[in-house]
Amino acid sequence: MKRWLFIVLCLGIVGGLAFSPQALATPKTVAVLTPYLASVTTNEMIQAFVNFAQQEGWEVTVIDTKGDFGALANRWEDVIAQKVDAIVMGMGDPNQFKKQIDMANKAGIPVLGGDAGYIEGMVCNVTSNNYVLSAQITSYLFDKLGGGGKIVKLYHSAHPGVQKREVVFDAIVRNTPGIEVVAEHWVQVPGPIEDARQAMQNILLAHPDIDAVWAAWDEPAIGAALAIKEAGRENEIIVTGIDGNQQALEMIRDSSPIIATVKQDFVEIARILVETMKKVFAGEEVSEKILYASSPLITRENVEQFLSH
């Protein structure tokens, strides 16, 4: 009798697990849309998001249009038609997709940004404070120059975060009479490292007396540093970036022209995205529309603690 009771209890437990509402629930489906997956940092953030989301049992589809914004608009409409449970914009400017965000709203699909911008109709954007990032690195660079010098600016205003960094850089330049921006270059994406390298080669020929390069993120900083080293001027020109990707950190450690960056914590951005999405799926209100992750300044003095070993 006891033996049969034991078997029945076991079957009840197993059956309860097998047919619990949680076990039978359809997994949440999330579409991540980006034009920038080739970027090291975008890739890091999205991969971290996928890992965290899969731990929640969600099904994630990542769509990369390799810099093609027209194709990205079409893919937005595709995933809305597929009735996914949520959409993440993985970097990029949401102003370019107002129509699609409105379509998602009408379909009852929440839209969240991962290091993108924020516009009405989105639940929120999780990012770093790009104004602070830029103020940190620009102030550090100008201090290293003693408040004076000839600067090259490498930028990409199509990215809303990068555009915010430019706003702060330009404002600090206007208020620092000793700083002169002698050359600017819009960095092409995909391929920012090679594009910046080639641009820097030309800039070095046109402006042999430059003192520093301000790059709006690490990849063009890397490209500029490579060109400077190829020209044999690594001890004359200093470079800064933003993001804290591993290649840039290694170059800071190895005394390349790159002297500093500010680290965006992309894993933390991904974690906050998932935690916020869990609230949305639970029907909870998200009151804060822009959520920030931390961003430490990294120099040769502290770079070792941020390197992956």
Buried (B, 14 or more C-beta within 10 A) or exposed (E): EEEEEEEEEEEEEEEEEEEEEEEEEEEBBBBBBBBBBBBBBBBBBBBBBBBBBEEBEBBBBBBBBEBEEEBBBEBBBEBBEEEBBBBBBBBBBBEBBEEBBEBBBEEEBBBBBBBBBBBEBBBBBBBBBBBBBBBBBBBBBBEBBEEEBBBBBBBBBBBBBBBBBBBBBBBBBEEBEEBEBBBBBEBBBBBBBBBBBBBBBEBBEEEEEBBBBBBBBBBBBBBBBBBBBEBEBBEBBBBBBBBBBEBBBBBBBEEBBBBBBBBBBBBBBBBBBBEBBBEBBEEEEBEEEEBBBEBBBBEEEEBEEBEEE
